[in-house]
Amino acid sequence: MSRLAESWRARVLLLALGYYVAGRLALLMAIPPGYATAVWPAAGLALVGVLALGWRSFPAVVLGSFLVNFETSLEGQSNAEVLNSA
């Protein structure tokens, strides 16, 4: 594998991780009982990442967003509720 491909993969994974962390931190500002926040810094990070790395980094944004939303959907449920919902 070329060094350029490894560098690109590292940047994409770093962008996905950054989006996830920024999204989780933004959810700390959410007003209960919902998940709406006035500020979503992960969106700015996603925009900067796509502008800096190009459109090929878009899957990293999708992955980071999926992980934030998936973990948020599991917070209020027990394991039995998750298995029954499938």
A tleap script that builds the chain and sets N, CA, C and O, in Angstrom:
source leaprc.protein.ff14SB
mol = sequence {
  NMET SER ARG LEU ALA GLU SER TRP ARG ALA
  ARG VAL LEU LEU LEU ALA LEU GLY TYR TYR
  VAL ALA GLY ARG LEU ALA LEU LEU MET ALA
  ILE PRO PRO GLY TYR ALA THR ALA VAL TRP
  PRO ALA ALA GLY LEU ALA LEU VAL GLY VAL
  LEU ALA LEU GLY TRP ARG SER PHE PRO ALA
  VAL VAL LEU GLY SER PHE LEU VAL ASN PHE
  GLU THR SER LEU GLU GLY GLN SER ASN ALA
  GLU VAL LEU ASN SER CALA
}
set mol.1.N position { 0.838 -1.164 0.000 }
set mol.1.CA position { 0.000 0.000 0.000 }
set mol.1.C position { 0.894 1.242 0.000 }
set mol.1.O position { 1.921 1.281 0.678 }
set mol.2.N position { 0.503 2.214 -0.742 }
set mol.2.CA position { 1.344 3.405 -0.857 }
set mol.2.C position { 1.249 4.276 0.390 }
set mol.2.O position { 0.285 4.213 1.153 }
set mol.3.N position { 2.247 5.062 0.562 }
set mol.3.CA position { 2.299 5.948 1.723 }
set mol.3.C position { 1.204 7.003 1.656 }
set mol.3.O position { 0.675 7.417 2.687 }
set mol.4.N position { 0.865 7.436 0.455 }
set mol.4.CA position { -0.188 8.426 0.267 }
set mol.4.C position { -1.539 7.871 0.696 }
set mol.4.O position { -2.316 8.580 1.335 }
set mol.5.N position { -1.835 6.626 0.360 }
set mol.5.CA position { -3.099 6.009 0.743 }
set mol.5.C position { -3.195 5.852 2.251 }
set mol.5.O position { -4.258 6.062 2.835 }
set mol.6.N position { -2.083 5.481 2.885 }
set mol.6.CA position { -2.083 5.346 4.340 }
set mol.6.C position { -2.304 6.695 5.005 }
set mol.6.O position { -3.021 6.784 6.001 }
set mol.7.N position { -1.699 7.738 4.469 }
set mol.7.CA position { -1.868 9.074 5.009 }
set mol.7.C position { -3.316 9.530 4.861 }
set mol.7.O position { -3.877 10.125 5.781 }
set mol.8.N position { -3.921 9.255 3.708 }
set mol.8.CA position { -5.308 9.644 3.473 }
set mol.8.C position { -6.242 8.907 4.424 }
set mol.8.O position { -7.165 9.508 4.974 }
set mol.9.N position { -6.012 7.604 4.624 }
set mol.9.CA position { -6.855 6.838 5.545 }
set mol.9.C position { -6.735 7.358 6.964 }
set mol.9.O position { -7.733 7.436 7.681 }
set mol.10.N position { -5.544 7.711 7.376 }
set mol.10.CA position { -5.343 8.252 8.721 }
set mol.10.C position { -6.098 9.567 8.886 }
set mol.10.O position { -6.701 9.809 9.931 }
set mol.11.N position { -6.066 10.409 7.869 }
set mol.11.CA position { -6.793 11.686 7.933 }
set mol.11.C position { -8.298 11.457 7.997 }
set mol.11.O position { -8.999 12.132 8.751 }
set mol.12.N position { -8.790 10.518 7.220 }
set mol.12.CA position { -10.231 10.239 7.214 }
set mol.12.C position { -10.676 9.669 8.564 }
set mol.12.O position { -11.717 10.060 9.091 }
set mol.13.N position { -9.895 8.754 9.119 }
set mol.13.CA position { -10.239 8.213 10.433 }
set mol.13.C position { -10.163 9.285 11.513 }
set mol.13.O position { -10.975 9.297 12.438 }
set mol.14.N position { -9.204 10.170 11.400 }
set mol.14.CA position { -9.094 11.269 12.350 }
set mol.14.C position { -10.292 12.212 12.239 }
set mol.14.O position { -10.786 12.709 13.251 }
set mol.15.N position { -10.753 12.455 11.031 }
set mol.15.CA position { -11.944 13.286 10.835 }
set mol.15.C position { -13.177 12.619 11.434 }
set mol.15.O position { -13.981 13.291 12.080 }
set mol.16.N position { -13.343 11.323 11.235 }
set mol.16.CA position { -14.486 10.611 11.813 }
set mol.16.C position { -14.432 10.651 13.333 }
set mol.16.O position { -15.452 10.872 13.984 }
set mol.17.N position { -13.260 10.441 13.896 }
set mol.17.CA position { -13.103 10.500 15.347 }
set mol.17.C position { -13.372 11.909 15.871 }
set mol.17.O position { -14.030 12.073 16.898 }
set mol.18.N position { -12.872 12.912 15.180 }
set mol.18.CA position { -13.121 14.299 15.574 }
set mol.18.C position { -14.586 14.653 15.529 }
set mol.18.O position { -15.087 15.334 16.423 }
set mol.19.N position { -15.291 14.198 14.488 }
set mol.19.CA position { -16.728 14.454 14.387 }
set mol.19.C position { -17.461 13.795 15.547 }
set mol.19.O position { -18.355 14.392 16.148 }
set mol.20.N position { -17.080 12.568 15.856 }
set mol.20.CA position { -17.729 11.843 16.952 }
set mol.20.C position { -17.515 12.570 18.281 }
set mol.20.O position { -18.466 12.763 19.040 }
set mol.21.N position { -16.295 12.966 18.563 }
set mol.21.CA position { -15.995 13.643 19.829 }
set mol.21.C position { -16.713 14.991 19.900 }
set mol.21.O position { -17.288 15.330 20.935 }
set mol.22.N position { -16.687 15.750 18.829 }
set mol.22.CA position { -17.363 17.043 18.814 }
set mol.22.C position { -18.869 16.872 18.970 }
set mol.22.O position { -19.518 17.670 19.647 }
set mol.23.N position { -19.424 15.846 18.354 }
set mol.23.CA position { -20.859 15.590 18.492 }
set mol.23.C position { -21.245 15.189 19.901 }
set mol.23.O position { -22.263 15.644 20.424 }
set mol.24.N position { -20.433 14.333 20.524 }
set mol.24.CA position { -20.721 13.918 21.904 }
set mol.24.C position { -20.605 15.108 22.861 }
set mol.24.O position { -21.419 15.254 23.774 }
set mol.25.N position { -19.596 15.955 22.653 }
set mol.25.CA position { -19.461 17.136 23.498 }
set mol.25.C position { -20.612 18.114 23.292 }
set mol.25.O position { -21.067 18.746 24.246 }
set mol.26.N position { -21.081 18.240 22.069 }
set mol.26.CA position { -22.219 19.125 21.799 }
set mol.26.C position { -23.489 18.609 22.460 }
set mol.26.O position { -24.335 19.396 22.884 }
set mol.27.N position { -23.625 17.302 22.548 }
set mol.27.CA position { -24.823 16.750 23.197 }
set mol.27.C position { -24.841 17.029 24.698 }
set mol.27.O position { -25.897 16.948 25.325 }
set mol.28.N position { -23.701 17.353 25.275 }
set mol.28.CA position { -23.675 17.745 26.681 }
set mol.28.C position { -24.380 19.086 26.895 }
set mol.28.O position { -24.822 19.388 28.003 }
set mol.29.N position { -24.483 19.888 25.836 }
set mol.29.CA position { -25.165 21.180 25.914 }
set mol.29.C position { -26.655 21.075 25.628 }
set mol.29.O position { -27.359 22.083 25.686 }
set mol.30.N position { -27.149 19.890 25.323 }
set mol.30.CA position { -28.555 19.710 24.974 }
set mol.30.C position { -29.434 19.965 26.188 }
set mol.30.O position { -29.063 19.660 27.321 }
set mol.31.N position { -30.594 20.526 25.931 }
set mol.31.CA position { -31.551 20.805 26.987 }
set mol.31.C position { -32.475 19.599 27.108 }
set mol.31.O position { -33.161 19.247 26.149 }
set mol.32.N position { -32.498 18.957 28.285 }
set mol.32.CA position { -33.363 17.786 28.465 }
set mol.32.C position { -34.819 18.167 28.291 }
set mol.32.O position { -35.166 19.305 28.606 }
set mol.33.N position { -35.674 17.319 27.823 }
set mol.33.CA position { -35.548 15.900 27.552 }
set mol.33.C position { -35.150 15.589 26.126 }
set mol.33.O position { -35.057 14.414 25.769 }
set mol.34.N position { -34.912 16.579 25.301 }
set mol.34.CA position { -34.592 16.331 23.897 }
set mol.34.C position { -33.108 16.305 23.638 }
set mol.34.O position { -32.295 16.313 24.562 }
set mol.35.N position { -32.768 16.275 22.367 }
set mol.35.CA position { -31.367 16.246 21.955 }
set mol.35.C position { -31.031 17.433 21.074 }
set mol.35.O position { -30.057 17.391 20.322 }
set mol.36.N position { -31.825 18.493 21.159 }
set mol.36.CA position { -31.577 19.674 20.342 }
set mol.36.C position { -30.581 20.591 21.040 }
set mol.36.O position { -30.701 20.858 22.235 }
set mol.37.N position { -29.613 21.063 20.296 }
set mol.37.CA position { -28.646 22.017 20.819 }
set mol.37.C position { -28.638 23.245 19.935 }
set mol.37.O position { -28.961 23.175 18.749 }
set mol.38.N position { -28.268 24.362 20.517 }
set mol.38.CA position { -28.186 25.602 19.749 }
set mol.38.C position { -26.931 25.628 18.883 }
set mol.38.O position { -26.890 26.320 17.866 }
set mol.39.N position { -25.913 24.879 19.281 }
set mol.39.CA position { -24.633 24.878 18.573 }
set mol.39.C position { -24.252 23.435 18.281 }
set mol.39.O position { -24.367 22.568 19.147 }
set mol.40.N position { -23.799 23.181 17.061 }
set mol.40.CA position { -23.344 21.838 16.684 }
set mol.40.C position { -21.974 21.974 16.030 }
set mol.40.O position { -21.869 22.072 14.807 }
set mol.41.N position { -20.907 21.979 16.863 }
set mol.41.CA position { -19.565 22.187 16.315 }
set mol.41.C position { -19.116 21.093 15.353 }
set mol.41.O position { -18.224 21.327 14.537 }
set mol.42.N position { -19.704 19.922 15.428 }
set mol.42.CA position { -19.326 18.841 14.523 }
set mol.42.C position { -19.624 19.208 13.069 }
set mol.42.O position { -18.933 18.747 12.161 }
set mol.43.N position { -20.641 20.027 12.847 }
set mol.43.CA position { -20.962 20.447 11.477 }
set mol.43.C position { -19.844 21.311 10.902 }
set mol.43.O position { -19.495 21.175 9.729 }
set mol.44.N position { -19.286 22.190 11.712 }
set mol.44.CA position { -18.169 23.005 11.256 }
set mol.44.C position { -16.939 22.163 10.975 }
set mol.44.O position { -16.221 22.395 10.002 }
set mol.45.N position { -16.704 21.181 11.839 }
set mol.45.CA position { -15.579 20.276 11.626 }
set mol.45.C position { -15.764 19.469 10.342 }
set mol.45.O position { -14.807 19.241 9.601 }
set mol.46.N position { -16.988 19.043 10.087 }
set mol.46.CA position { -17.266 18.301 8.858 }
set mol.46.C position { -17.039 19.175 7.620 }
set mol.46.O position { -16.477 18.720 6.624 }
set mol.47.N position { -17.472 20.407 7.695 }
set mol.47.CA position { -17.284 21.318 6.563 }
set mol.47.C position { -15.804 21.565 6.293 }
set mol.47.O position { -15.360 21.514 5.146 }
set mol.48.N position { -15.048 21.831 7.345 }
set mol.48.CA position { -13.612 22.051 7.182 }
set mol.48.C position { -12.931 20.796 6.644 }
set mol.48.O position { -12.058 20.881 5.781 }
set mol.49.N position { -13.331 19.633 7.154 }
set mol.49.CA position { -12.731 18.383 6.691 }
set mol.49.C position { -12.995 18.116 5.224 }
set mol.49.O position { -12.094 17.711 4.489 }
set mol.50.N position { -14.226 18.341 4.795 }
set mol.50.CA position { -14.563 18.093 3.390 }
set mol.50.C position { -13.895 19.126 2.489 }
set mol.50.O position { -13.460 18.791 1.387 }
set mol.51.N position { -13.808 20.366 2.936 }
set mol.51.CA position { -13.139 21.376 2.114 }
set mol.51.C position { -11.634 21.142 2.036 }
set mol.51.O position { -11.019 21.377 0.996 }
set mol.52.N position { -11.040 20.678 3.137 }
set mol.52.CA position { -9.596 20.475 3.151 }
set mol.52.C position { -9.189 19.161 2.494 }
set mol.52.O position { -8.182 19.113 1.787 }
set mol.53.N position { -9.950 18.102 2.714 }
set mol.53.CA position { -9.572 16.782 2.212 }
set mol.53.C position { -10.277 16.395 0.925 }
set mol.53.O position { -9.881 15.430 0.271 }
set mol.54.N position { -11.304 17.123 0.554 }
set mol.54.CA position { -12.029 16.807 -0.669 }
set mol.54.C position { -13.235 15.924 -0.413 }
set mol.54.O position { -13.480 15.485 0.710 }
set mol.55.N position { -13.974 15.677 -1.465 }
set mol.55.CA position { -15.229 14.934 -1.335 }
set mol.55.C position { -15.026 13.490 -0.910 }
set mol.55.O position { -15.968 12.857 -0.433 }
set mol.56.N position { -13.845 12.963 -1.068 }
set mol.56.CA position { -13.591 11.576 -0.678 }
set mol.56.C position { -13.590 11.385 0.832 }
set mol.56.O position { -13.641 10.251 1.309 }
set mol.57.N position { -13.534 12.467 1.587 }
set mol.57.CA position { -13.589 12.360 3.042 }
set mol.57.C position { -15.032 12.343 3.557 }
set mol.57.O position { -15.254 12.202 4.759 }
set mol.58.N position { -15.995 12.480 2.677 }
set mol.58.CA position { -17.398 12.488 3.077 }
set mol.58.C position { -17.812 11.230 3.851 }
set mol.58.O position { -18.594 11.355 4.793 }
set mol.59.N position { -17.334 10.027 3.510 }
set mol.59.CA position { -17.697 8.855 4.319 }
set mol.59.C position { -17.273 8.967 5.777 }
set mol.59.O position { -17.915 8.375 6.644 }
set mol.60.N position { -16.219 9.704 6.069 }
set mol.60.CA position { -15.804 9.900 7.462 }
set mol.60.C position { -16.847 10.704 8.217 }
set mol.60.O position { -17.122 10.424 9.383 }
set mol.61.N position { -17.427 11.697 7.565 }
set mol.61.CA position { -18.472 12.498 8.191 }
set mol.61.C position { -19.709 11.629 8.428 }
set mol.61.O position { -20.339 11.712 9.482 }
set mol.62.N position { -20.044 10.813 7.459 }
set mol.62.CA position { -21.196 9.916 7.604 }
set mol.62.C position { -20.954 8.927 8.745 }
set mol.62.O position { -21.852 8.687 9.552 }
set mol.63.N position { -19.769 8.361 8.820 }
set mol.63.CA position { -19.444 7.417 9.884 }
set mol.63.C position { -19.493 8.086 11.252 }
set mol.63.O position { -20.074 7.526 12.181 }
set mol.64.N position { -18.908 9.253 11.400 }
set mol.64.CA position { -18.941 9.970 12.668 }
set mol.64.C position { -20.344 10.323 13.086 }
set mol.64.O position { -20.699 10.187 14.257 }
set mol.65.N position { -21.146 10.776 12.145 }
set mol.65.CA position { -22.539 11.120 12.442 }
set mol.65.C position { -23.339 9.882 12.839 }
set mol.65.O position { -24.143 9.927 13.770 }
set mol.66.N position { -23.115 8.785 12.133 }
set mol.66.CA position { -23.812 7.547 12.472 }
set mol.66.C position { -23.478 7.100 13.887 }
set mol.66.O position { -24.368 6.711 14.644 }
set mol.67.N position { -22.205 7.153 14.247 }
set mol.67.CA position { -21.802 6.710 15.578 }
set mol.67.C position { -22.405 7.585 16.677 }
set mol.67.O position { -22.844 7.069 17.705 }
set mol.68.N position { -22.430 8.889 16.473 }
set mol.68.CA position { -23.040 9.790 17.461 }
set mol.68.C position { -24.520 9.480 17.616 }
set mol.68.O position { -25.010 9.355 18.739 }
set mol.69.N position { -25.235 9.355 16.512 }
set mol.69.CA position { -26.670 9.120 16.572 }
set mol.69.C position { -27.006 7.722 17.077 }
set mol.69.O position { -27.995 7.539 17.787 }
set mol.70.N position { -26.198 6.746 16.719 }
set mol.70.CA position { -26.456 5.383 17.171 }
set mol.70.C position { -26.275 5.273 18.678 }
set mol.70.O position { -27.107 4.679 19.364 }
set mol.71.N position { -25.201 5.839 19.187 }
set mol.71.CA position { -24.967 5.779 20.629 }
set mol.71.C position { -26.028 6.566 21.392 }
set mol.71.O position { -26.432 6.161 22.482 }
set mol.72.N position { -26.481 7.681 20.834 }
set mol.72.CA position { -27.523 8.473 21.471 }
set mol.72.C position { -28.829 7.701 21.526 }
set mol.72.O position { -29.562 7.800 22.509 }
set mol.73.N position { -29.132 6.935 20.490 }
set mol.73.CA position { -30.385 6.174 20.473 }
set mol.73.C position { -30.363 5.023 21.470 }
set mol.73.O position { -31.423 4.552 21.883 }
set mol.74.N position { -29.185 4.561 21.865 }
set mol.74.CA position { -29.089 3.450 22.811 }
set mol.74.C position { -29.061 3.895 24.268 }
set mol.74.O position { -29.193 3.061 25.164 }
set mol.75.N position { -28.894 5.184 24.523 }
set mol.75.CA position { -28.703 5.651 25.890 }
set mol.75.C position { -29.871 5.337 26.810 }
set mol.75.O position { -29.647 4.940 27.954 }
set mol.76.N position { -31.078 5.497 26.366 }
set mol.76.CA position { -32.226 5.329 27.245 }
set mol.76.C position { -32.854 3.955 27.198 }
set mol.76.O position { -33.952 3.771 27.725 }
set mol.77.N position { -32.209 2.997 26.597 }
set mol.77.CA position { -32.808 1.682 26.427 }
set mol.77.C position { -31.964 0.619 27.117 }
set mol.77.O position { -30.745 0.737 27.246 }
set mol.78.N position { -32.660 -0.415 27.550 }
set mol.78.CA position { -31.948 -1.568 28.092 }
set mol.78.C position { -31.598 -2.523 26.952 }
set mol.78.O position { -32.060 -2.338 25.826 }
set mol.79.N position { -30.802 -3.519 27.231 }
set mol.79.CA position { -30.420 -4.493 26.199 }
set mol.79.C position { -31.631 -5.251 25.693 }
set mol.79.O position { -31.707 -5.560 24.504 }
set mol.80.N position { -32.579 -5.557 26.566 }
set mol.80.CA position { -33.781 -6.300 26.138 }
set mol.80.C position { -34.610 -5.456 25.169 }
set mol.80.O position { -35.145 -5.993 24.199 }
set mol.81.N position { -34.728 -4.151 25.410 }
set mol.81.CA position { -35.489 -3.296 24.508 }
set mol.81.C position { -34.816 -3.195 23.140 }
set mol.81.O position { -35.494 -3.158 22.114 }
set mol.82.N position { -33.503 -3.151 23.126 }
set mol.82.CA position { -32.780 -3.083 21.854 }
set mol.82.C position { -32.988 -4.368 21.059 }
set mol.82.O position { -33.217 -4.309 19.851 }
set mol.83.N position { -32.914 -5.524 21.710 }
set mol.83.CA position { -33.111 -6.796 21.007 }
set mol.83.C position { -34.542 -6.951 20.521 }
set mol.83.O position { -34.758 -7.510 19.446 }
set mol.84.N position { -35.521 -6.479 21.267 }
set mol.84.CA position { -36.916 -6.586 20.856 }
set mol.84.C position { -37.261 -5.633 19.728 }
set mol.84.O position { -38.217 -5.878 18.993 }
set mol.85.N position { -36.506 -4.546 19.572 }
set mol.85.CA position { -36.809 -3.581 18.534 }
set mol.85.C position { -36.334 -4.028 17.162 }
set mol.85.O position { -36.753 -3.462 16.152 }
set mol.86.N position { -35.481 -5.015 17.107 }
set mol.86.CA position { -34.927 -5.466 15.830 }
set mol.86.C position { -35.869 -6.327 15.053 }
set mol.86.O position { -35.532 -6.777 13.957 }
savepdb mol mol.pdb
quit
